[in-house]
Amino acid sequence: MWLGIDVAKLAATKQIQRIVLVAGDSDFVPAIIAAKAEGVLVTLYYSSSGVIHDSLYEVCDDRIAITKELLEKCRRERRLRI
């Protein structure tokens, strides 16, 4: 609940331009709608093996499934930076 309130506040005061959200349920939908009304772009990362609520999937601008391949790519890139 607090995270959704923060998203709406930050969007309304133009402190953010993009949100990256890792979720699967519809609890964030009202906050995302409010943020998008302020011009914020929303990228959703979700579990490819889990359940994602249709309304959450539909309301986001970009959607990226968290797959084994994505996680491995992140691990490789992290090793290169260290």
C-alpha positions as CSV (number, residue, x, y, z in Angstrom):
1,M,0.0,0.0,0.0
2,W,2.7,2.5,1.0
3,L,4.7,1.8,-2.2
4,G,1.6,2.6,-4.3
5,I,1.0,5.9,-2.4
6,D,4.7,6.8,-2.9
7,V,4.4,6.1,-6.7
8,A,1.3,8.3,-6.9
9,K,2.9,11.2,-4.9
10,L,6.2,11.1,-6.8
11,A,4.4,11.1,-10.1
12,A,2.1,13.9,-9.2
13,T,5.0,16.1,-8.1
14,K,7.0,15.3,-11.3
15,Q,9.8,13.7,-9.4
16,I,9.9,10.5,-11.5
17,Q,9.6,9.8,-15.2
18,R,9.8,6.0,-15.2
19,I,8.8,3.2,-12.8
20,V,10.2,-0.3,-12.9
21,L,7.9,-2.6,-11.0
22,V,8.4,-6.3,-10.1
23,A,4.9,-7.7,-9.3
24,G,2.2,-10.0,-10.4
25,D,-1.0,-9.0,-8.5
26,S,-3.4,-6.1,-9.2
27,D,-2.6,-4.1,-6.0
28,F,-0.5,-1.6,-7.9
29,V,-3.0,-0.9,-10.7
30,P,-4.6,2.2,-9.2
31,A,-1.1,3.7,-8.5
32,I,0.0,2.9,-12.0
33,I,-3.0,4.5,-13.5
34,A,-2.4,7.6,-11.5
35,A,1.3,7.7,-12.5
36,K,0.5,7.2,-16.1
37,A,-2.0,10.1,-16.0
38,E,1.1,12.2,-15.0
39,G,3.1,10.9,-18.0
40,V,5.2,8.3,-16.1
41,L,6.3,5.2,-18.1
42,V,5.8,1.9,-16.4
43,T,7.9,-1.2,-17.0
44,L,6.6,-4.4,-15.4
45,Y,8.9,-7.3,-14.7
46,Y,7.0,-10.5,-13.9
47,S,7.7,-14.1,-13.2
48,S,7.4,-16.1,-16.4
49,S,6.4,-19.2,-14.3
50,G,4.0,-17.4,-12.0
51,V,0.5,-15.9,-12.3
52,I,0.1,-12.3,-13.4
53,H,-3.1,-10.4,-13.1
54,D,-4.6,-9.4,-16.4
55,S,-5.3,-5.8,-15.4
56,L,-1.7,-5.3,-14.2
57,Y,-0.3,-6.7,-17.4
58,E,-2.6,-4.5,-19.5
59,V,-2.0,-1.2,-17.7
60,C,1.8,-1.2,-18.0
61,D,3.7,0.3,-20.9
62,D,6.4,-2.4,-21.2
63,R,6.3,-5.9,-19.9
64,I,9.4,-8.2,-19.4
65,A,9.2,-11.8,-18.3
66,I,11.8,-12.8,-15.7
67,T,13.2,-15.9,-17.3
68,K,16.2,-18.1,-16.5
69,E,17.9,-16.5,-19.6
70,L,17.3,-12.9,-18.3
71,L,18.7,-13.8,-14.9
72,E,21.8,-15.4,-16.4
73,K,22.3,-12.3,-18.6
74,C,22.1,-10.1,-15.5
75,R,24.7,-12.3,-13.7
76,R,27.1,-12.2,-16.7
77,E,26.8,-8.4,-16.9
78,R,27.4,-8.0,-13.2
79,R,30.5,-10.1,-13.3
80,L,31.8,-7.9,-16.1
81,R,31.4,-4.8,-14.0
82,I,33.1,-6.2,-11.0
